[in-house]
Amino acid sequence: MAEIKYEIIETVGVLAENSKGWSKELNLVSWNGREPKYDIRDWAPNHEKMGKGLTLSTEELVKLRDVLNQLDI
């Protein structure tokens, strides 16, 4: 399996933390040297391991924001 290279450009926010120290975060991440995208996923402490996640372009993140703002929560 090919190695995945990543660089967390900006930590936007931590959404949740679990008892094992992993945290669900929204970050701006560059994957394999490409242009950074917004990324929601679980990270181990010190970002040495990661879980599966969701990567969004700026346009997709804006649309998600708009959809969430319409929710009555």
N, C-alpha and C positions, 0 to 999 in steps of 0.2 A: 504494500500500500504506500502511495506517495505521501511524503511529509507535507503537512499543511503549515504554511508560514502565516503568521498574523502579527499585527501590531495594533495595540489599542491606542488610538490617537487621542480619544477623549472619553472619560467616564462621565456619562450624562447623569446617571442615577442608579441607586440600588433599589430594586423593587421589593425584594424579600430576602430573608436569610433562613437557612435551616439549621437544625441542631448539630449537623456535621461540619458546619463552617462554610458550606457552599452558599453562594448568593446568586440570585437572579438579577441581572443587570441590563440596563440599556446603555450601550457604548457605541462610539463611532470607531469602526474597525476596518483596517486595510487587510484584505485577505490575499495572500500570494503576490504582494506588491501592487495590487490593483487600487483603483480609486476607493477611498473609504466609503462605507455604507453603515447605516444604523443597524444595530444588531441586538437582539434580545435573546439571552441564553443563560444557563446556569454555569457558574465558574467556581472552581475549587479555590481555596485560599491561595493568594499570590498568583492567581491566573495560570497555574502550571498545568491544569487539566480543564476541559470544558465538556458540557453536555450538548445535546442537539439544540439548535436554536432557529431563529427566524431572522433573516437579513432583509432590510428594506432600503430602497432608495429614498432620497429626500422627498420626492413626489409621493411615494407610497406612505411615508411617515405622516405627511401632511394630510393625506386622505384618511388614514387611520385616526388621526387626531379629530378630524371633522366627524367621522362616524361615531367616535367615542363621545364627543360633545353632544350628540343627538340622543344619547342614552339617558334615561331617567333613573339615575342611581344616586 
